[in-house]
Amino acid sequence: RGALDCYCLLYFTVLSPHGVTVAWLRGVRATDPAVIGAFQTIAQGVGLLATFSTPKLSEAFGVRGAARRANAAQLAFNVLGVAALAAGREAAVLG
């Protein structure tokens, strides 16, 4: 239980988009603060979802199968995010 609490705190602080990412979105991309807030909230929710779903996925698919599925999902979302930023449509993905 303690490790799960630590992961939750990690997603609420360190891994949530902040700092340089937010400064870049505000300064360079001139992204609306409401969109950035939605982006941070969604990222925190996904982090929590991953924390709680990992044991179930590992049980269902084995550790390697769960890791492969998680990596594939992560890659797909990264590709979508980069494509949206390249097209100047980050609001479509972020909010």
Rosetta constraint file for C-alpha pairs under 8 A:
AtomPair CA 1 CA 5 HARMONIC 6.40 0.50
AtomPair CA 2 CA 6 HARMONIC 6.29 0.50
AtomPair CA 3 CA 7 HARMONIC 6.29 0.50
AtomPair CA 4 CA 8 HARMONIC 6.29 0.50
AtomPair CA 4 CA 51 HARMONIC 7.04 0.50
AtomPair CA 4 CA 52 HARMONIC 7.94 0.50
AtomPair CA 5 CA 9 HARMONIC 6.27 0.50
AtomPair CA 6 CA 10 HARMONIC 6.09 0.50
AtomPair CA 7 CA 11 HARMONIC 6.31 0.50
AtomPair CA 7 CA 51 HARMONIC 6.75 0.50
AtomPair CA 8 CA 12 HARMONIC 6.32 0.50
AtomPair CA 8 CA 47 HARMONIC 7.59 0.50
AtomPair CA 8 CA 48 HARMONIC 6.07 0.50
AtomPair CA 8 CA 51 HARMONIC 7.18 0.50
AtomPair CA 9 CA 13 HARMONIC 6.24 0.50
AtomPair CA 10 CA 14 HARMONIC 5.46 0.50
AtomPair CA 10 CA 15 HARMONIC 6.31 0.50
AtomPair CA 11 CA 15 HARMONIC 4.92 0.50
AtomPair CA 11 CA 16 HARMONIC 5.72 0.50
AtomPair CA 11 CA 44 HARMONIC 5.80 0.50
AtomPair CA 11 CA 47 HARMONIC 5.64 0.50
AtomPair CA 11 CA 48 HARMONIC 6.93 0.50
AtomPair CA 12 CA 16 HARMONIC 5.99 0.50
AtomPair CA 12 CA 44 HARMONIC 5.97 0.50
AtomPair CA 15 CA 44 HARMONIC 7.92 0.50
AtomPair CA 16 CA 40 HARMONIC 6.02 0.50
AtomPair CA 16 CA 43 HARMONIC 6.02 0.50
AtomPair CA 16 CA 44 HARMONIC 5.75 0.50
AtomPair CA 17 CA 21 HARMONIC 6.24 0.50
AtomPair CA 17 CA 22 HARMONIC 6.87 0.50
AtomPair CA 17 CA 39 HARMONIC 7.80 0.50
AtomPair CA 17 CA 40 HARMONIC 5.67 0.50
AtomPair CA 17 CA 43 HARMONIC 7.17 0.50
AtomPair CA 18 CA 22 HARMONIC 5.18 0.50
AtomPair CA 18 CA 23 HARMONIC 7.91 0.50
AtomPair CA 18 CA 40 HARMONIC 7.69 0.50
AtomPair CA 19 CA 23 HARMONIC 6.15 0.50
AtomPair CA 20 CA 24 HARMONIC 5.97 0.50
AtomPair CA 21 CA 25 HARMONIC 6.19 0.50
AtomPair CA 22 CA 26 HARMONIC 6.05 0.50
AtomPair CA 22 CA 36 HARMONIC 7.12 0.50
AtomPair CA 23 CA 27 HARMONIC 5.71 0.50
AtomPair CA 23 CA 28 HARMONIC 7.83 0.50
AtomPair CA 24 CA 28 HARMONIC 5.23 0.50
AtomPair CA 24 CA 29 HARMONIC 6.61 0.50
AtomPair CA 25 CA 29 HARMONIC 4.86 0.50
AtomPair CA 25 CA 30 HARMONIC 6.05 0.50
AtomPair CA 25 CA 31 HARMONIC 5.45 0.50
AtomPair CA 25 CA 36 HARMONIC 7.66 0.50
AtomPair CA 26 CA 30 HARMONIC 4.60 0.50
AtomPair CA 26 CA 31 HARMONIC 5.19 0.50
AtomPair CA 26 CA 32 HARMONIC 7.22 0.50
AtomPair CA 26 CA 33 HARMONIC 7.36 0.50
AtomPair CA 27 CA 31 HARMONIC 7.95 0.50
AtomPair CA 31 CA 35 HARMONIC 6.87 0.50
AtomPair CA 31 CA 36 HARMONIC 7.01 0.50
AtomPair CA 31 CA 91 HARMONIC 7.69 0.50
AtomPair CA 32 CA 36 HARMONIC 6.55 0.50
AtomPair CA 33 CA 37 HARMONIC 6.11 0.50
AtomPair CA 34 CA 38 HARMONIC 6.19 0.50
AtomPair CA 35 CA 39 HARMONIC 6.09 0.50
AtomPair CA 35 CA 91 HARMONIC 6.58 0.50
AtomPair CA 35 CA 94 HARMONIC 6.12 0.50
AtomPair CA 35 CA 95 HARMONIC 5.07 0.50
AtomPair CA 36 CA 40 HARMONIC 6.19 0.50
AtomPair CA 36 CA 94 HARMONIC 7.16 0.50
AtomPair CA 36 CA 95 HARMONIC 7.78 0.50
AtomPair CA 37 CA 41 HARMONIC 6.16 0.50
AtomPair CA 38 CA 42 HARMONIC 6.07 0.50
AtomPair CA 38 CA 94 HARMONIC 6.78 0.50
AtomPair CA 38 CA 95 HARMONIC 5.82 0.50
AtomPair CA 39 CA 43 HARMONIC 6.12 0.50
AtomPair CA 39 CA 94 HARMONIC 5.05 0.50
AtomPair CA 39 CA 95 HARMONIC 6.42 0.50
AtomPair CA 40 CA 44 HARMONIC 6.19 0.50
AtomPair CA 41 CA 45 HARMONIC 6.19 0.50
AtomPair CA 42 CA 46 HARMONIC 6.12 0.50
AtomPair CA 43 CA 47 HARMONIC 6.18 0.50
AtomPair CA 44 CA 48 HARMONIC 6.28 0.50
AtomPair CA 45 CA 49 HARMONIC 6.08 0.50
AtomPair CA 46 CA 50 HARMONIC 6.06 0.50
AtomPair CA 47 CA 51 HARMONIC 6.22 0.50
AtomPair CA 48 CA 52 HARMONIC 6.36 0.50
AtomPair CA 49 CA 53 HARMONIC 5.91 0.50
AtomPair CA 50 CA 54 HARMONIC 5.79 0.50
AtomPair CA 52 CA 56 HARMONIC 7.82 0.50
AtomPair CA 53 CA 57 HARMONIC 6.12 0.50
AtomPair CA 54 CA 58 HARMONIC 5.98 0.50
AtomPair CA 54 CA 66 HARMONIC 7.57 0.50
AtomPair CA 55 CA 59 HARMONIC 6.13 0.50
AtomPair CA 56 CA 60 HARMONIC 6.16 0.50
AtomPair CA 57 CA 61 HARMONIC 5.88 0.50
AtomPair CA 57 CA 62 HARMONIC 7.31 0.50
AtomPair CA 57 CA 63 HARMONIC 7.95 0.50
AtomPair CA 57 CA 66 HARMONIC 5.47 0.50
AtomPair CA 58 CA 62 HARMONIC 4.62 0.50
AtomPair CA 58 CA 63 HARMONIC 4.77 0.50
AtomPair CA 58 CA 64 HARMONIC 7.85 0.50
AtomPair CA 58 CA 65 HARMONIC 7.37 0.50
AtomPair CA 58 CA 66 HARMONIC 5.23 0.50
AtomPair CA 58 CA 67 HARMONIC 7.96 0.50
AtomPair CA 59 CA 63 HARMONIC 7.48 0.50
AtomPair CA 60 CA 66 HARMONIC 7.91 0.50
AtomPair CA 61 CA 65 HARMONIC 4.97 0.50
AtomPair CA 61 CA 66 HARMONIC 5.48 0.50
AtomPair CA 62 CA 66 HARMONIC 6.01 0.50
AtomPair CA 63 CA 67 HARMONIC 6.08 0.50
AtomPair CA 64 CA 68 HARMONIC 6.11 0.50
AtomPair CA 65 CA 69 HARMONIC 6.25 0.50
AtomPair CA 66 CA 70 HARMONIC 6.06 0.50
AtomPair CA 67 CA 71 HARMONIC 6.01 0.50
AtomPair CA 68 CA 72 HARMONIC 6.10 0.50
AtomPair CA 69 CA 73 HARMONIC 6.19 0.50
AtomPair CA 70 CA 74 HARMONIC 6.10 0.50
AtomPair CA 71 CA 75 HARMONIC 6.04 0.50
AtomPair CA 72 CA 76 HARMONIC 6.15 0.50
AtomPair CA 73 CA 77 HARMONIC 6.25 0.50
AtomPair CA 74 CA 78 HARMONIC 6.13 0.50
AtomPair CA 75 CA 79 HARMONIC 6.13 0.50
AtomPair CA 76 CA 80 HARMONIC 6.29 0.50
AtomPair CA 77 CA 81 HARMONIC 6.11 0.50
AtomPair CA 78 CA 82 HARMONIC 6.11 0.50
AtomPair CA 79 CA 83 HARMONIC 6.05 0.50
AtomPair CA 80 CA 84 HARMONIC 6.11 0.50
AtomPair CA 80 CA 93 HARMONIC 7.89 0.50
AtomPair CA 81 CA 85 HARMONIC 6.21 0.50
AtomPair CA 81 CA 90 HARMONIC 7.30 0.50
AtomPair CA 81 CA 93 HARMONIC 6.81 0.50
AtomPair CA 82 CA 86 HARMONIC 6.01 0.50
AtomPair CA 83 CA 87 HARMONIC 6.12 0.50
AtomPair CA 84 CA 88 HARMONIC 6.09 0.50
AtomPair CA 84 CA 89 HARMONIC 4.87 0.50
AtomPair CA 84 CA 90 HARMONIC 5.02 0.50
AtomPair CA 84 CA 92 HARMONIC 7.43 0.50
AtomPair CA 84 CA 93 HARMONIC 6.72 0.50
AtomPair CA 85 CA 89 HARMONIC 5.87 0.50
AtomPair CA 85 CA 90 HARMONIC 5.13 0.50
AtomPair CA 89 CA 93 HARMONIC 7.27 0.50
AtomPair CA 90 CA 94 HARMONIC 5.74 0.50
AtomPair CA 91 CA 95 HARMONIC 5.25 0.50
